[in-house]
């Protein structure tokens, strides 16, 4: 990865962070109190977490001939299972930290289960 790409990505993330932090000060208070914006604000951390997880899924080494005993398939199944469990726990508890802890435990537990029982 080139250093110019890393510098550009860092500046892009800094710009987005600055704009999103400064925007509430520039928007009229009446608009900030709308119900749809409150719902968006509640679901934003989970949405970001789901996008990060989806971009990190390990499916590049899979093919049609990948068997059920493949470590790559076990990893992908564990990641998808953990993501679904995170979504469920967040929907029930609305606690992002609890959901993340459950997700980390779930991916490790599912990987252990798949390794023990599938191969």
C-alpha positions in Angstrom: 0.0 0.0 0.0 1.5 3.4 -1.0 2.1 6.1 1.6 0.1 8.6 -0.5 -3.0 6.4 -0.3 -2.6 6.2 3.5 -2.2 10.0 3.8 -5.2 10.6 1.5 -7.3 8.1 3.5 -6.3 9.7 6.8 -7.3 13.1 5.6 -10.6 11.8 4.2 -11.5 10.2 7.5 -10.4 13.3 9.4 -12.6 15.5 7.1 -15.6 13.2 7.5 -15.1 13.2 11.3 -14.8 17.0 11.5 -17.9 17.6 9.3 -20.0 15.1 11.3 -18.9 16.7 14.6 -19.4 20.3 13.4 -22.7 19.7 11.5 -25.0 19.6 14.6 -23.7 23.1 15.5 -24.7 24.4 12.0 -28.2 22.8 11.8 -31.2 24.5 13.3 -32.2 23.0 16.7 -35.7 22.4 15.5 -34.4 20.0 12.8 -32.2 18.2 15.3 -35.2 17.3 17.5 -37.1 15.4 14.8 -38.0 11.8 15.6 -36.4 10.3 12.4 -33.1 11.9 13.2 -33.2 10.4 16.7 -33.8 7.0 15.3 -31.0 7.5 12.8 -28.7 8.5 15.6 -29.6 5.4 17.6 -28.9 3.0 14.7 -25.8 4.6 13.4 -23.2 2.9 15.6 -24.7 -0.5 14.7 -24.8 0.3 11.0 -21.1 1.3 11.0 -20.2 -1.8 12.9 -22.1 -4.0 10.5 -20.4 -2.3 7.5 -17.0 -2.9 9.0 -17.8 -6.5 9.6 -19.2 -7.1 6.1 -16.1 -5.6 4.5 -13.9 -7.9 6.5 -15.7 -11.2 5.7 -13.3 -13.9 4.5 -14.8 -15.2 1.3 -11.9 -14.5 -1.2 -10.4 -18.0 -0.9 -13.8 -19.8 -1.4 -14.8 -21.5 -4.6 -17.5 -23.9 -5.7 -15.2 -26.9 -4.9 -14.6 -25.7 -1.3 -15.7 -28.5 1.0 -17.5 -28.5 4.4 -14.2 -29.3 6.1 -12.4 -26.2 4.8 -11.0 -23.8 7.4 -12.0 -20.9 5.0 -15.6 -22.0 5.0 -15.6 -22.4 8.8 -14.3 -18.9 9.2 -16.9 -17.4 6.9 -19.8 -19.3 8.6 -18.5 -18.2 12.0 -18.3 -14.6 10.9 -21.8 -14.6 9.5 -23.2 -16.4 12.5 -21.5 -13.9 14.9 -22.8 -11.0 12.8 -26.4 -12.3 13.0 -26.0 -12.8 16.8 -24.7 -9.3 17.2 -27.6 -7.9 15.3 -30.0 -9.9 17.4 -28.4 -8.9 20.7 -28.3 -5.2 19.7 -31.9 -5.3 18.7 -32.9 -6.8 22.1 -30.5 -4.8 24.4 -29.6 -1.6 22.4 -26.2 -1.9 24.0 -23.4 -1.7 21.4 -20.7 -2.8 23.8 -22.6 -5.9 24.9 -23.3 -6.7 21.3 -19.6 -6.4 20.4 -18.5 -8.7 23.3 -21.2 -11.2 22.3 -19.9 -11.0 18.7 -16.3 -11.7 19.7 -17.3 -14.6 21.9 -19.6 -15.9 19.2 -17.0 -15.9 16.5 -14.5 -17.7 18.7 -17.1 -20.2 19.9 -18.4 -20.9 16.4 -14.9 -21.4 15.1 -14.3 -23.9 17.9 -17.6 -25.7 17.2 -17.0 -25.9 13.4 -13.5 -27.2 14.0 -14.6 -29.8 16.5 -17.6 -31.1 14.6 -17.0 -30.4 11.0 -13.5 -31.0 10.7 
